[in-house]
C-alpha cells in the first residue's frame, strides 16, 4: 500500500485542490528550542501515512521564522525532488519585525513576508498563502490585491484567510470574486470546546460560497486528550507554559465533561483525542491541522479517519455533555 492509499483526500470547497483529511502543523514542535531529529521524524511519519499538507506561518517559533527555517532544512534533506508531492502552506498577519511595516494586512507587509518565507523555506512557491488574521486598519481590498499579486507572480498557487470575522469574510469573498483571486480556504479554530464558527455565521458563509475549511486546535491544545482527565499533570504544557493554555481553564465542570466524553470514546474503542477528531470530521471540514510533539501522536490521531462515524445518538449525547459547560 502506498502512503497515498492510507489517506482520504477531499476537494477544498469548489476548487480542484485536494486536501488530506489531516495535515501537520508546525506551530508547536518546530522551534529553535526543539530537537531537529524529532522534527524530521514528525514530517517523515506524517508523509509516510499520507499527510501531504504541512501548515506553517512566518511567525511560528517562538523565535519568528524558526519553524520555516527548520522545515526548509527537512525539505532539502529528506524530500529533494518531491516538492510536487507536497502541499506547503504559510501565513502572514501577526507581528513579524519591528517598525510600522511588520504586522497586519498591508501590501508592503504581505509581499515582504512572502519573499522572506520563500527564502527561509528555500522553495520557489507556496501552495496556500493565508492572511493570518483580519486587520481592521487595512482595507480588505488592499489585502486581497496583495494576495492576487502573489498568485499572479507564480509564487503562490492559492490564497486563504484565517480567523476573519463574518463581516470581513463576506467582503473578502466578494472582492476575491471580482478580482478573480483563487481564495479557496478559511482556517479556523474548531473543536468540541470551541464551536464559534458554527454559531457566528462564518461556517455557513464559507460553505455557501464554495470555500473549504481547515480546522486548527481541534484537541484544544491537549485539553481534549486523556492528559487532563484527573487534573494538571506535572510536566504538561499547562504546567510548564500557561501562555496559551491557562490553568484556570481546567475547571471541575470541564474535568467532569472530559470524563463523560472519555466514557463515550471508550465505548467506541477510541481515545478521547480520537473521539474529538472524529467529531470535527463529522462537521464537514476538509482538513484538520494536527499539532504533535511525537510521531506516535500522529499515528494515533490518524486512526480517527478510519473510525466509524458518530451516530446521531452519539452526537446528541456529546452535545448534551458540552451544553453543561
ChimeraX commands (.cxc) that place a marker at each C-alpha (Angstrom):
marker #1 position 0.00,0.00,0.00 radius 0.5
marker #1 position 1.37,3.41,-0.92 radius 0.5
marker #1 position 1.30,6.28,1.52 radius 0.5
marker #1 position -1.43,7.92,-0.59 radius 0.5
marker #1 position -3.73,4.91,-0.26 radius 0.5
marker #1 position -3.57,5.32,3.51 radius 0.5
marker #1 position -5.22,8.76,3.41 radius 0.5
marker #1 position -8.52,10.21,2.25 radius 0.5
marker #1 position -8.26,13.35,0.12 radius 0.5
marker #1 position -11.15,15.73,-0.43 radius 0.5
marker #1 position -11.56,18.73,-2.71 radius 0.5
marker #1 position -11.13,22.04,-0.93 radius 0.5
marker #1 position -14.50,23.70,-1.41 radius 0.5
marker #1 position -15.26,24.14,-5.09 radius 0.5
marker #1 position -11.59,24.25,-6.08 radius 0.5
marker #1 position -9.67,21.50,-7.79 radius 0.5
marker #1 position -7.16,21.21,-4.95 radius 0.5
marker #1 position -7.48,18.11,-2.78 radius 0.5
marker #1 position -6.58,18.28,0.90 radius 0.5
marker #1 position -5.73,15.29,3.09 radius 0.5
marker #1 position -8.23,14.87,5.91 radius 0.5
marker #1 position -5.39,15.63,8.31 radius 0.5
marker #1 position -2.36,17.89,7.98 radius 0.5
marker #1 position 0.69,18.51,10.16 radius 0.5
marker #1 position 1.07,21.95,11.71 radius 0.5
marker #1 position 4.42,23.42,12.72 radius 0.5
marker #1 position 3.24,25.82,15.41 radius 0.5
marker #1 position 4.38,23.86,18.44 radius 0.5
marker #1 position 7.26,21.46,17.74 radius 0.5
marker #1 position 9.46,23.18,15.16 radius 0.5
marker #1 position 11.03,25.98,17.17 radius 0.5
marker #1 position 14.67,26.88,17.69 radius 0.5
marker #1 position 14.48,25.01,21.01 radius 0.5
marker #1 position 13.11,21.70,19.67 radius 0.5
marker #1 position 15.05,18.61,18.68 radius 0.5
marker #1 position 15.76,18.67,14.95 radius 0.5
marker #1 position 15.79,14.89,14.55 radius 0.5
marker #1 position 12.37,14.71,16.17 radius 0.5
marker #1 position 11.12,17.31,13.68 radius 0.5
marker #1 position 12.40,15.14,10.83 radius 0.5
marker #1 position 10.67,12.12,12.33 radius 0.5
marker #1 position 7.39,14.04,12.63 radius 0.5
marker #1 position 7.45,15.14,8.99 radius 0.5
marker #1 position 8.51,11.75,7.64 radius 0.5
marker #1 position 5.92,9.90,9.74 radius 0.5
marker #1 position 3.23,12.27,8.50 radius 0.5
marker #1 position 4.18,11.88,4.85 radius 0.5
marker #1 position 4.60,8.12,5.07 radius 0.5
marker #1 position 0.98,7.97,6.23 radius 0.5
marker #1 position -0.48,10.14,3.50 radius 0.5
marker #1 position -0.23,13.60,5.04 radius 0.5
marker #1 position 0.83,15.84,2.19 radius 0.5
marker #1 position -0.21,19.20,3.67 radius 0.5
marker #1 position 2.20,20.98,6.02 radius 0.5
marker #1 position 0.99,24.15,7.71 radius 0.5
marker #1 position 3.41,26.90,8.73 radius 0.5
marker #1 position 3.46,30.64,9.37 radius 0.5
marker #1 position 6.11,33.32,9.22 radius 0.5
marker #1 position 5.95,33.91,12.98 radius 0.5
marker #1 position 5.95,30.32,14.23 radius 0.5
marker #1 position 8.82,29.92,16.66 radius 0.5
marker #1 position 8.71,31.45,19.31 radius 0.5
marker #1 position 11.75,32.90,17.55 radius 0.5
marker #1 position 9.97,34.22,14.47 radius 0.5
marker #1 position 10.84,32.32,11.31 radius 0.5
marker #1 position 12.26,29.31,13.17 radius 0.5
marker #1 position 9.62,26.82,12.00 radius 0.5
marker #1 position 10.05,27.79,8.35 radius 0.5
marker #1 position 13.84,27.56,8.62 radius 0.5
marker #1 position 13.70,24.09,10.19 radius 0.5
marker #1 position 11.07,22.86,7.77 radius 0.5
marker #1 position 13.16,24.15,4.87 radius 0.5
marker #1 position 16.12,22.11,6.09 radius 0.5
marker #1 position 13.95,18.99,6.27 radius 0.5
marker #1 position 12.68,19.58,2.74 radius 0.5
marker #1 position 16.23,19.72,1.43 radius 0.5
marker #1 position 17.45,16.78,3.48 radius 0.5
marker #1 position 14.55,14.36,3.12 radius 0.5
marker #1 position 12.30,15.49,0.27 radius 0.5
marker #1 position 14.66,16.52,-2.51 radius 0.5
marker #1 position 12.90,16.06,-5.84 radius 0.5
marker #1 position 9.47,15.57,-4.19 radius 0.5
marker #1 position 8.26,19.18,-3.97 radius 0.5
marker #1 position 5.35,18.48,-6.33 radius 0.5
marker #1 position 4.01,15.84,-3.93 radius 0.5
marker #1 position 3.80,18.30,-1.04 radius 0.5
marker #1 position 1.26,20.97,-0.16 radius 0.5
marker #1 position 3.05,23.69,1.77 radius 0.5
marker #1 position 1.07,26.48,3.39 radius 0.5
marker #1 position 2.31,29.53,5.24 radius 0.5
marker #1 position 0.79,32.70,6.60 radius 0.5
marker #1 position 1.45,36.33,7.46 radius 0.5
marker #1 position -0.59,38.71,9.56 radius 0.5
marker #1 position 0.82,38.71,13.08 radius 0.5
marker #1 position 3.81,40.77,14.21 radius 0.5
marker #1 position 6.99,39.68,12.49 radius 0.5
marker #1 position 9.51,42.51,12.82 radius 0.5
marker #1 position 9.85,45.91,14.47 radius 0.5
marker #1 position 8.54,49.11,12.98 radius 0.5
marker #1 position 5.30,50.08,11.25 radius 0.5
marker #1 position 5.60,47.56,8.38 radius 0.5
marker #1 position 5.99,44.28,10.25 radius 0.5
marker #1 position 2.39,43.45,11.09 radius 0.5
marker #1 position -1.16,43.49,9.75 radius 0.5
marker #1 position -2.53,43.24,6.23 radius 0.5
marker #1 position -0.81,45.91,4.16 radius 0.5
marker #1 position 0.55,45.21,0.73 radius 0.5
marker #1 position 4.07,46.09,1.91 radius 0.5
marker #1 position 3.99,43.69,4.85 radius 0.5
marker #1 position 2.41,40.78,3.00 radius 0.5
marker #1 position 4.63,40.90,-0.08 radius 0.5
marker #1 position 7.74,41.32,2.05 radius 0.5
marker #1 position 6.62,38.39,4.21 radius 0.5
marker #1 position 6.16,36.14,1.20 radius 0.5
marker #1 position 9.70,36.82,-0.01 radius 0.5
marker #1 position 11.13,36.14,3.45 radius 0.5
marker #1 position 9.14,32.90,3.80 radius 0.5
marker #1 position 10.35,31.64,0.43 radius 0.5
marker #1 position 13.95,32.31,1.49 radius 0.5
marker #1 position 13.57,30.56,4.83 radius 0.5
marker #1 position 11.87,27.55,3.25 radius 0.5
marker #1 position 14.26,27.66,0.28 radius 0.5
marker #1 position 11.48,26.91,-2.22 radius 0.5
marker #1 position 10.14,28.68,-5.31 radius 0.5
marker #1 position 6.45,28.84,-4.45 radius 0.5
marker #1 position 3.86,28.44,-1.68 radius 0.5
marker #1 position 0.81,26.27,-2.31 radius 0.5
marker #1 position -1.54,28.16,0.03 radius 0.5
marker #1 position -0.74,31.58,1.45 radius 0.5
marker #1 position -3.11,32.67,4.22 radius 0.5
marker #1 position -3.69,36.12,5.58 radius 0.5
marker #1 position -3.27,35.07,9.19 radius 0.5
marker #1 position -5.78,37.46,10.79 radius 0.5
marker #1 position -8.13,40.25,9.85 radius 0.5
marker #1 position -6.55,43.71,10.07 radius 0.5
marker #1 position -9.20,46.38,10.68 radius 0.5
marker #1 position -6.70,49.15,9.89 radius 0.5
marker #1 position -6.08,47.98,6.32 radius 0.5
marker #1 position -8.76,47.96,3.60 radius 0.5
marker #1 position -9.64,44.39,2.72 radius 0.5
marker #1 position -9.33,45.36,-0.94 radius 0.5
marker #1 position -5.62,46.12,-0.37 radius 0.5
marker #1 position -5.05,42.79,1.34 radius 0.5
marker #1 position -6.87,40.83,-1.36 radius 0.5
marker #1 position -5.00,42.65,-4.13 radius 0.5
marker #1 position -1.71,41.81,-2.40 radius 0.5
marker #1 position -2.71,38.13,-2.41 radius 0.5
marker #1 position -3.64,38.47,-6.09 radius 0.5
marker #1 position -0.19,39.88,-6.84 radius 0.5
marker #1 position 1.35,36.83,-5.16 radius 0.5
marker #1 position -0.72,34.47,-7.28 radius 0.5
marker #1 position -0.11,36.39,-10.49 radius 0.5
marker #1 position 3.64,36.27,-9.82 radius 0.5
marker #1 position 3.54,32.46,-9.69 radius 0.5
marker #1 position 4.96,32.47,-6.16 radius 0.5
marker #1 position 1.62,31.44,-4.62 radius 0.5
marker #1 position -0.92,29.00,-6.07 radius 0.5
marker #1 position -3.95,29.55,-3.81 radius 0.5
marker #1 position -4.97,32.09,-1.17 radius 0.5
marker #1 position -6.68,31.63,2.17 radius 0.5
marker #1 position -7.92,33.65,5.12 radius 0.5
marker #1 position -7.64,32.81,8.80 radius 0.5
marker #1 position -9.73,33.94,11.78 radius 0.5
marker #1 position -11.67,36.57,9.80 radius 0.5
marker #1 position -14.97,37.66,11.42 radius 0.5
marker #1 position -18.15,37.26,9.40 radius 0.5
marker #1 position -18.33,40.81,8.04 radius 0.5
marker #1 position -14.74,40.61,6.81 radius 0.5
marker #1 position -15.34,37.14,5.32 radius 0.5
marker #1 position -18.23,38.49,3.27 radius 0.5
marker #1 position -16.21,41.43,1.96 radius 0.5
marker #1 position -13.13,39.33,1.23 radius 0.5
marker #1 position -15.11,36.73,-0.72 radius 0.5
marker #1 position -16.88,39.40,-2.76 radius 0.5
marker #1 position -13.60,41.11,-3.66 radius 0.5
marker #1 position -11.92,37.80,-4.43 radius 0.5
marker #1 position -14.70,37.00,-6.87 radius 0.5
marker #1 position -14.42,40.40,-8.54 radius 0.5
marker #1 position -10.63,40.27,-8.99 radius 0.5
marker #1 position -10.58,36.52,-9.78 radius 0.5
marker #1 position -8.40,35.64,-6.80 radius 0.5
marker #1 position -8.35,31.88,-6.08 radius 0.5
marker #1 position -9.37,32.29,-2.44 radius 0.5
marker #1 position -10.28,28.71,-1.64 radius 0.5
marker #1 position -10.00,28.12,2.10 radius 0.5
marker #1 position -10.65,29.59,5.53 radius 0.5
marker #1 position -8.71,28.43,8.57 radius 0.5
marker #1 position -10.49,28.47,11.92 radius 0.5
marker #1 position -10.28,27.04,15.41 radius 0.5
marker #1 position -12.78,24.16,15.55 radius 0.5
marker #1 position -13.22,21.72,18.42 radius 0.5
marker #1 position -15.84,20.29,20.72 radius 0.5
marker #1 position -14.95,23.10,23.11 radius 0.5
marker #1 position -14.83,25.90,20.51 radius 0.5
marker #1 position -17.78,25.95,18.13 radius 0.5
marker #1 position -17.89,29.68,17.34 radius 0.5
marker #1 position -17.51,29.12,13.61 radius 0.5
marker #1 position -20.86,27.30,13.51 radius 0.5
marker #1 position -22.64,29.85,15.68 radius 0.5
marker #1 position -21.48,33.18,14.22 radius 0.5
marker #1 position -22.36,32.55,10.56 radius 0.5
marker #1 position -18.81,32.10,9.30 radius 0.5
marker #1 position -19.17,28.38,8.53 radius 0.5
marker #1 position -22.36,28.92,6.52 radius 0.5
marker #1 position -20.87,31.88,4.63 radius 0.5
marker #1 position -17.79,29.90,3.62 radius 0.5
marker #1 position -19.81,26.84,2.66 radius 0.5
marker #1 position -22.39,28.82,0.69 radius 0.5
marker #1 position -19.58,30.32,-1.37 radius 0.5
marker #1 position -17.76,27.06,-2.06 radius 0.5
marker #1 position -14.86,27.82,0.28 radius 0.5
marker #1 position -13.11,25.00,2.13 radius 0.5
marker #1 position -12.31,24.90,5.83 radius 0.5
marker #1 position -9.10,23.81,7.53 radius 0.5
marker #1 position -9.53,23.36,11.28 radius 0.5
marker #1 position -6.86,24.00,13.88 radius 0.5
marker #1 position -6.63,23.43,17.64 radius 0.5
marker #1 position -9.14,20.58,17.34 radius 0.5
marker #1 position -7.77,19.00,20.52 radius 0.5
marker #1 position -7.86,22.37,22.30 radius 0.5
marker #1 position -4.09,22.27,22.84 radius 0.5
marker #1 position -4.32,18.93,24.60 radius 0.5
marker #1 position -7.40,19.52,26.75 radius 0.5
marker #1 position -9.32,17.01,24.63 radius 0.5
marker #1 position -6.91,14.18,25.39 radius 0.5
marker #1 position -6.67,11.85,28.34 radius 0.5
marker #1 position -3.86,14.02,29.75 radius 0.5
marker #1 position -6.14,16.25,31.82 radius 0.5
marker #1 position -8.82,13.80,32.93 radius 0.5
marker #1 position -7.61,13.94,36.52 radius 0.5
marker #1 position -6.26,17.49,36.73 radius 0.5
marker #1 position -2.98,19.09,35.65 radius 0.5
marker #1 position -0.18,16.52,35.35 radius 0.5
marker #1 position 3.36,17.57,36.21 radius 0.5
marker #1 position 5.38,18.45,33.11 radius 0.5
marker #1 position 2.32,19.02,30.90 radius 0.5
marker #1 position 2.02,22.06,28.65 radius 0.5
marker #1 position -0.43,23.64,31.10 radius 0.5
marker #1 position 2.00,23.01,33.94 radius 0.5
marker #1 position 5.11,24.32,32.15 radius 0.5
marker #1 position 3.77,27.08,29.90 radius 0.5
marker #1 position 0.42,28.67,30.57 radius 0.5
marker #1 position 0.70,31.40,27.90 radius 0.5
marker #1 position -1.93,29.72,25.74 radius 0.5
marker #1 position -3.39,27.01,27.97 radius 0.5
marker #1 position -4.44,28.70,31.19 radius 0.5
marker #1 position -4.56,26.64,34.38 radius 0.5
marker #1 position -7.82,28.28,35.39 radius 0.5
marker #1 position -9.47,26.93,32.21 radius 0.5
marker #1 position -9.39,23.40,33.65 radius 0.5
marker #1 position -12.44,23.82,35.88 radius 0.5
marker #1 position -14.12,20.99,37.84 radius 0.5
marker #1 position -17.02,21.23,35.36 radius 0.5
marker #1 position -14.66,20.75,32.42 radius 0.5
marker #1 position -12.91,17.79,34.07 radius 0.5
marker #1 position -16.31,16.19,34.64 radius 0.5
marker #1 position -17.29,16.77,31.00 radius 0.5
marker #1 position -14.00,15.37,29.73 radius 0.5
marker #1 position -14.52,12.20,31.75 radius 0.5
marker #1 position -18.05,11.80,30.38 radius 0.5
marker #1 position -16.70,12.22,26.84 radius 0.5
marker #1 position -13.99,9.67,27.64 radius 0.5
marker #1 position -16.71,7.15,28.52 radius 0.5
marker #1 position -18.18,7.60,25.02 radius 0.5
marker #1 position -14.72,7.24,23.49 radius 0.5
marker #1 position -14.01,4.01,25.34 radius 0.5
marker #1 position -17.41,2.68,24.30 radius 0.5
marker #1 position -16.36,3.31,20.70 radius 0.5
marker #1 position -12.91,1.79,21.37 radius 0.5
marker #1 position -11.30,5.17,20.81 radius 0.5
marker #1 position -9.14,7.50,22.85 radius 0.5
marker #1 position -10.64,10.83,23.86 radius 0.5
marker #1 position -8.41,12.54,21.30 radius 0.5
marker #1 position -9.66,10.26,18.52 radius 0.5
marker #1 position -13.25,10.95,19.54 radius 0.5
marker #1 position -12.59,14.70,19.45 radius 0.5
marker #1 position -11.11,14.46,15.95 radius 0.5
marker #1 position -13.93,12.21,14.74 radius 0.5
marker #1 position -16.37,14.85,15.97 radius 0.5
marker #1 position -14.62,17.61,13.97 radius 0.5
marker #1 position -14.59,15.44,10.84 radius 0.5
marker #1 position -18.33,14.93,11.30 radius 0.5
marker #1 position -18.77,18.70,10.92 radius 0.5
marker #1 position -17.85,18.61,7.23 radius 0.5
marker #1 position -14.48,20.32,7.35 radius 0.5
marker #1 position -11.99,19.27,4.72 radius 0.5
marker #1 position -8.88,19.07,6.86 radius 0.5
marker #1 position -7.75,19.03,10.49 radius 0.5
marker #1 position -4.32,20.51,11.18 radius 0.5
marker #1 position -2.65,18.35,13.80 radius 0.5
marker #1 position -0.14,19.52,16.34 radius 0.5
marker #1 position 2.20,16.81,17.53 radius 0.5
marker #1 position 5.34,16.52,19.62 radius 0.5
marker #1 position 5.90,12.80,18.93 radius 0.5
marker #1 position 5.43,10.65,15.81 radius 0.5
marker #1 position 3.26,8.26,17.82 radius 0.5
marker #1 position 0.74,11.06,18.38 radius 0.5
marker #1 position 0.36,11.47,14.62 radius 0.5
marker #1 position -0.27,7.76,14.18 radius 0.5
marker #1 position -2.82,7.70,17.00 radius 0.5
marker #1 position -4.66,10.74,15.64 radius 0.5
marker #1 position -4.81,9.36,12.11 radius 0.5
marker #1 position -6.88,6.43,13.36 radius 0.5
marker #1 position -9.81,8.81,13.70 radius 0.5
marker #1 position -10.11,8.94,9.91 radius 0.5
marker #1 position -10.91,5.22,9.76 radius 0.5
marker #1 position -13.11,5.18,12.84 radius 0.5
marker #1 position -16.86,4.64,12.43 radius 0.5
marker #1 position -18.82,7.85,12.00 radius 0.5
marker #1 position -20.60,9.20,15.04 radius 0.5
marker #1 position -24.23,8.17,15.14 radius 0.5
marker #1 position -27.00,10.77,15.58 radius 0.5
marker #1 position -27.49,9.40,19.09 radius 0.5
marker #1 position -23.81,9.81,19.95 radius 0.5
marker #1 position -23.76,13.36,18.55 radius 0.5
marker #1 position -26.79,14.23,20.68 radius 0.5
marker #1 position -25.14,12.72,23.75 radius 0.5
marker #1 position -21.96,14.70,23.14 radius 0.5
marker #1 position -23.83,17.96,22.65 radius 0.5
marker #1 position -25.70,17.32,25.87 radius 0.5
marker #1 position -22.44,16.99,27.78 radius 0.5
marker #1 position -20.97,20.09,26.17 radius 0.5
marker #1 position -24.10,22.13,26.84 radius 0.5
marker #1 position -23.44,21.79,30.58 radius 0.5
marker #1 position -20.17,23.75,30.33 radius 0.5
marker link #1:1,2 radius 0.2
marker link #1:2,3 radius 0.2
marker link #1:3,4 radius 0.2
marker link #1:4,5 radius 0.2
marker link #1:5,6 radius 0.2
marker link #1:6,7 radius 0.2
marker link #1:7,8 radius 0.2
marker link #1:8,9 radius 0.2
marker link #1:9,10 radius 0.2
marker link #1:10,11 radius 0.2
marker link #1:11,12 radius 0.2
marker link #1:12,13 radius 0.2
marker link #1:13,14 radius 0.2
marker link #1:14,15 radius 0.2
marker link #1:15,16 radius 0.2
marker link #1:16,17 radius 0.2
marker link #1:17,18 radius 0.2
marker link #1:18,19 radius 0.2
marker link #1:19,20 radius 0.2
marker link #1:20,21 radius 0.2
marker link #1:21,22 radius 0.2
marker link #1:22,23 radius 0.2
marker link #1:23,24 radius 0.2
marker link #1:24,25 radius 0.2
marker link #1:25,26 radius 0.2
marker link #1:26,27 radius 0.2
marker link #1:27,28 radius 0.2
marker link #1:28,29 radius 0.2
marker link #1:29,30 radius 0.2
marker link #1:30,31 radius 0.2
marker link #1:31,32 radius 0.2
marker link #1:32,33 radius 0.2
marker link #1:33,34 radius 0.2
marker link #1:34,35 radius 0.2
marker link #1:35,36 radius 0.2
marker link #1:36,37 radius 0.2
marker link #1:37,38 radius 0.2
marker link #1:38,39 radius 0.2
marker link #1:39,40 radius 0.2
marker link #1:40,41 radius 0.2
marker link #1:41,42 radius 0.2
marker link #1:42,43 radius 0.2
marker link #1:43,44 radius 0.2
marker link #1:44,45 radius 0.2
marker link #1:45,46 radius 0.2
marker link #1:46,47 radius 0.2
marker link #1:47,48 radius 0.2
marker link #1:48,49 radius 0.2
marker link #1:49,50 radius 0.2
marker link #1:50,51 radius 0.2
marker link #1:51,52 radius 0.2
marker link #1:52,53 radius 0.2
marker link #1:53,54 radius 0.2
marker link #1:54,55 radius 0.2
marker link #1:55,56 radius 0.2
marker link #1:56,57 radius 0.2
marker link #1:57,58 radius 0.2
marker link #1:58,59 radius 0.2
marker link #1:59,60 radius 0.2
marker link #1:60,61 radius 0.2
marker link #1:61,62 radius 0.2
marker link #1:62,63 radius 0.2
marker link #1:63,64 radius 0.2
marker link #1:64,65 radius 0.2
marker link #1:65,66 radius 0.2
marker link #1:66,67 radius 0.2
marker link #1:67,68 radius 0.2
marker link #1:68,69 radius 0.2
marker link #1:69,70 radius 0.2
marker link #1:70,71 radius 0.2
marker link #1:71,72 radius 0.2
marker link #1:72,73 radius 0.2
marker link #1:73,74 radius 0.2
marker link #1:74,75 radius 0.2
marker link #1:75,76 radius 0.2
marker link #1:76,77 radius 0.2
marker link #1:77,78 radius 0.2
marker link #1:78,79 radius 0.2
marker link #1:79,80 radius 0.2
marker link #1:80,81 radius 0.2
marker link #1:81,82 radius 0.2
marker link #1:82,83 radius 0.2
marker link #1:83,84 radius 0.2
marker link #1:84,85 radius 0.2
marker link #1:85,86 radius 0.2
marker link #1:86,87 radius 0.2
marker link #1:87,88 radius 0.2
marker link #1:88,89 radius 0.2
marker link #1:89,90 radius 0.2
marker link #1:90,91 radius 0.2
marker link #1:91,92 radius 0.2
marker link #1:92,93 radius 0.2
marker link #1:93,94 radius 0.2
marker link #1:94,95 radius 0.2
marker link #1:95,96 radius 0.2
marker link #1:96,97 radius 0.2
marker link #1:97,98 radius 0.2
marker link #1:98,99 radius 0.2
marker link #1:99,100 radius 0.2
marker link #1:100,101 radius 0.2
marker link #1:101,102 radius 0.2
marker link #1:102,103 radius 0.2
marker link #1:103,104 radius 0.2
marker link #1:104,105 radius 0.2
marker link #1:105,106 radius 0.2
marker link #1:106,107 radius 0.2
marker link #1:107,108 radius 0.2
marker link #1:108,109 radius 0.2
marker link #1:109,110 radius 0.2
marker link #1:110,111 radius 0.2
marker link #1:111,112 radius 0.2
marker link #1:112,113 radius 0.2
marker link #1:113,114 radius 0.2
marker link #1:114,115 radius 0.2
marker link #1:115,116 radius 0.2
marker link #1:116,117 radius 0.2
marker link #1:117,118 radius 0.2
marker link #1:118,119 radius 0.2
marker link #1:119,120 radius 0.2
marker link #1:120,121 radius 0.2
marker link #1:121,122 radius 0.2
marker link #1:122,123 radius 0.2
marker link #1:123,124 radius 0.2
marker link #1:124,125 radius 0.2
marker link #1:125,126 radius 0.2
marker link #1:126,127 radius 0.2
marker link #1:127,128 radius 0.2
marker link #1:128,129 radius 0.2
marker link #1:129,130 radius 0.2
marker link #1:130,131 radius 0.2
marker link #1:131,132 radius 0.2
marker link #1:132,133 radius 0.2
marker link #1:133,134 radius 0.2
marker link #1:134,135 radius 0.2
marker link #1:135,136 radius 0.2
marker link #1:136,137 radius 0.2
marker link #1:137,138 radius 0.2
marker link #1:138,139 radius 0.2
marker link #1:139,140 radius 0.2
marker link #1:140,141 radius 0.2
marker link #1:141,142 radius 0.2
marker link #1:142,143 radius 0.2
marker link #1:143,144 radius 0.2
marker link #1:144,145 radius 0.2
marker link #1:145,146 radius 0.2
marker link #1:146,147 radius 0.2
marker link #1:147,148 radius 0.2
marker link #1:148,149 radius 0.2
marker link #1:149,150 radius 0.2
marker link #1:150,151 radius 0.2
marker link #1:151,152 radius 0.2
marker link #1:152,153 radius 0.2
marker link #1:153,154 radius 0.2
marker link #1:154,155 radius 0.2
marker link #1:155,156 radius 0.2
marker link #1:156,157 radius 0.2
marker link #1:157,158 radius 0.2
marker link #1:158,159 radius 0.2
marker link #1:159,160 radius 0.2
marker link #1:160,161 radius 0.2
marker link #1:161,162 radius 0.2
marker link #1:162,163 radius 0.2
marker link #1:163,164 radius 0.2
marker link #1:164,165 radius 0.2
marker link #1:165,166 radius 0.2
marker link #1:166,167 radius 0.2
marker link #1:167,168 radius 0.2
marker link #1:168,169 radius 0.2
marker link #1:169,170 radius 0.2
marker link #1:170,171 radius 0.2
marker link #1:171,172 radius 0.2
marker link #1:172,173 radius 0.2
marker link #1:173,174 radius 0.2
marker link #1:174,175 radius 0.2
marker link #1:175,176 radius 0.2
marker link #1:176,177 radius 0.2
marker link #1:177,178 radius 0.2
marker link #1:178,179 radius 0.2
marker link #1:179,180 radius 0.2
marker link #1:180,181 radius 0.2
marker link #1:181,182 radius 0.2
marker link #1:182,183 radius 0.2
marker link #1:183,184 radius 0.2
marker link #1:184,185 radius 0.2
marker link #1:185,186 radius 0.2
marker link #1:186,187 radius 0.2
marker link #1:187,188 radius 0.2
marker link #1:188,189 radius 0.2
marker link #1:189,190 radius 0.2
marker link #1:190,191 radius 0.2
marker link #1:191,192 radius 0.2
marker link #1:192,193 radius 0.2
marker link #1:193,194 radius 0.2
marker link #1:194,195 radius 0.2
marker link #1:195,196 radius 0.2
marker link #1:196,197 radius 0.2
marker link #1:197,198 radius 0.2
marker link #1:198,199 radius 0.2
marker link #1:199,200 radius 0.2
marker link #1:200,201 radius 0.2
marker link #1:201,202 radius 0.2
marker link #1:202,203 radius 0.2
marker link #1:203,204 radius 0.2
marker link #1:204,205 radius 0.2
marker link #1:205,206 radius 0.2
marker link #1:206,207 radius 0.2
marker link #1:207,208 radius 0.2
marker link #1:208,209 radius 0.2
marker link #1:209,210 radius 0.2
marker link #1:210,211 radius 0.2
marker link #1:211,212 radius 0.2
marker link #1:212,213 radius 0.2
marker link #1:213,214 radius 0.2
marker link #1:214,215 radius 0.2
marker link #1:215,216 radius 0.2
marker link #1:216,217 radius 0.2
marker link #1:217,218 radius 0.2
marker link #1:218,219 radius 0.2
marker link #1:219,220 radius 0.2
marker link #1:220,221 radius 0.2
marker link #1:221,222 radius 0.2
marker link #1:222,223 radius 0.2
marker link #1:223,224 radius 0.2
marker link #1:224,225 radius 0.2
marker link #1:225,226 radius 0.2
marker link #1:226,227 radius 0.2
marker link #1:227,228 radius 0.2
marker link #1:228,229 radius 0.2
marker link #1:229,230 radius 0.2
marker link #1:230,231 radius 0.2
marker link #1:231,232 radius 0.2
marker link #1:232,233 radius 0.2
marker link #1:233,234 radius 0.2
marker link #1:234,235 radius 0.2
marker link #1:235,236 radius 0.2
marker link #1:236,237 radius 0.2
marker link #1:237,238 radius 0.2
marker link #1:238,239 radius 0.2
marker link #1:239,240 radius 0.2
marker link #1:240,241 radius 0.2
marker link #1:241,242 radius 0.2
marker link #1:242,243 radius 0.2
marker link #1:243,244 radius 0.2
marker link #1:244,245 radius 0.2
marker link #1:245,246 radius 0.2
marker link #1:246,247 radius 0.2
marker link #1:247,248 radius 0.2
marker link #1:248,249 radius 0.2
marker link #1:249,250 radius 0.2
marker link #1:250,251 radius 0.2
marker link #1:251,252 radius 0.2
marker link #1:252,253 radius 0.2
marker link #1:253,254 radius 0.2
marker link #1:254,255 radius 0.2
marker link #1:255,256 radius 0.2
marker link #1:256,257 radius 0.2
marker link #1:257,258 radius 0.2
marker link #1:258,259 radius 0.2
marker link #1:259,260 radius 0.2
marker link #1:260,261 radius 0.2
marker link #1:261,262 radius 0.2
marker link #1:262,263 radius 0.2
marker link #1:263,264 radius 0.2
marker link #1:264,265 radius 0.2
marker link #1:265,266 radius 0.2
marker link #1:266,267 radius 0.2
marker link #1:267,268 radius 0.2
marker link #1:268,269 radius 0.2
marker link #1:269,270 radius 0.2
marker link #1:270,271 radius 0.2
marker link #1:271,272 radius 0.2
marker link #1:272,273 radius 0.2
marker link #1:273,274 radius 0.2
marker link #1:274,275 radius 0.2
marker link #1:275,276 radius 0.2
marker link #1:276,277 radius 0.2
marker link #1:277,278 radius 0.2
marker link #1:278,279 radius 0.2
marker link #1:279,280 radius 0.2
marker link #1:280,281 radius 0.2
marker link #1:281,282 radius 0.2
marker link #1:282,283 radius 0.2
marker link #1:283,284 radius 0.2
marker link #1:284,285 radius 0.2
marker link #1:285,286 radius 0.2
marker link #1:286,287 radius 0.2
marker link #1:287,288 radius 0.2
marker link #1:288,289 radius 0.2
marker link #1:289,290 radius 0.2
marker link #1:290,291 radius 0.2
marker link #1:291,292 radius 0.2
marker link #1:292,293 radius 0.2
marker link #1:293,294 radius 0.2
marker link #1:294,295 radius 0.2
marker link #1:295,296 radius 0.2
marker link #1:296,297 radius 0.2
marker link #1:297,298 radius 0.2
marker link #1:298,299 radius 0.2
marker link #1:299,300 radius 0.2
marker link #1:300,301 radius 0.2
marker link #1:301,302 radius 0.2
marker link #1:302,303 radius 0.2
marker link #1:303,304 radius 0.2
marker link #1:304,305 radius 0.2
marker link #1:305,306 radius 0.2
marker link #1:306,307 radius 0.2
marker link #1:307,308 radius 0.2
marker link #1:308,309 radius 0.2
marker link #1:309,310 radius 0.2
marker link #1:310,311 radius 0.2
marker link #1:311,312 radius 0.2
marker link #1:312,313 radius 0.2
marker link #1:313,314 radius 0.2
marker link #1:314,315 radius 0.2
marker link #1:315,316 radius 0.2
marker link #1:316,317 radius 0.2
marker link #1:317,318 radius 0.2
marker link #1:318,319 radius 0.2
marker link #1:319,320 radius 0.2
marker link #1:320,321 radius 0.2
marker link #1:321,322 radius 0.2
marker link #1:322,323 radius 0.2
marker link #1:323,324 radius 0.2
marker link #1:324,325 radius 0.2
view
